[in-house]
Amino acid sequence: MPVKRVAILTGGGDCPGLNPAIRGVVLRLAQEGVECLGVREGWKGMIEAKADPLAPADVAWIVGKGGTVLGTSRTNPYKKEGGVDKVAQTFKTLKLDALVAMGGEDTLGVAAKLFGERKLPVVGVPKTMDNDLSATDYTFGFDTAATVAVDAAERLRDTGLSHRRVMVLEVMGRHAGWVALFTGIAAAADYVCLPERPVDVKDMAAKVKAAFAARKTALVVASEAVDLSDDGGKKKELDEFGHEVLKDRGVAERLTAVLQKETGLEVRSAVIGHIQRGGAPTLFDRILGTRVGVKAAELVLAGRFGDMVALRGNDVVPVSLKEATAKLKTVDPAWLALLDQLTALGGKAKVAA
Ligand code: F6P
């Protein structure tokens, strides 16, 4: 049966690259005479059957725009009374032949279940600034987020050097440390704290002191989800997907206090937070978003439902949604070893006059 009408939704945290991906789907499907609808605010829009026509003219110039023109939410149909039935009904009400769901592990986890349990015709597009989806080498949103964080880190170093201070930058990234890792490497941080391993306070203080002695400032990059082993008894707030909401952990402030105490140096910190999620996508994210969007449209045309588009090497290929959402991709030992080499080697190096 030929595909005539396809809906697109974006769910979970927004990130730069979503608009290029939406544009890719719409333009490719328009070539085959397929009509697109934009679902409002992720799975919420599918539960409430709220969608608007999305024509090539609507997406012509969105390739360089941050955020998502469709809006998003962290709504989980499996946590709403009758939510899944309502999503299934929306396929009928809106006469949808397919749905392209763009999201991270949560949004795509729902898509995988809807396909597995209800055989609903869904295709997935991976997005997340956290870069923590295991079936794909990179997700769009990550490059922009890390690029913004590198800029912030280098700004902090400038002011840190002027004042002879240690600077701490806290970045987002939920339960995977990719953003902190890439920011730390690219900004030549003296220490990087990742959720993948507990913070070794003595090691951090020693490296910070060595860097400060050599260069009159030191930079620490920390992920918002690091284990500081002093969360004692604090009640965790969870979202609809069961993830801890990390907004009030105060990682930067707590690291500042620890570093001040252990090194005796003056320390200041900054939290970059949602700034990383806004703004124009980088070149990499525009191209990746466009490629995965076009490929998702092609999977729809080929009737390959239950699949997600993935970047493997330089190729954009289909993988099963089930496989893609089975396991979170966290920073592996090889990356940790590289990071440790760099911070050890960089520690005592003086900057050439
Ligand atoms: O998953 C993307 C992400 O930006 C995480 O890095 C962060 O922990 C979370 O979203 C923040 O979510 P919210 O925008 O709901 O505060």
Residues whose N, C-alpha, C, O or C-beta is under 5 A from the ligand:
A	BS01	F6P	G13 D130 M172 G173 R174 L246
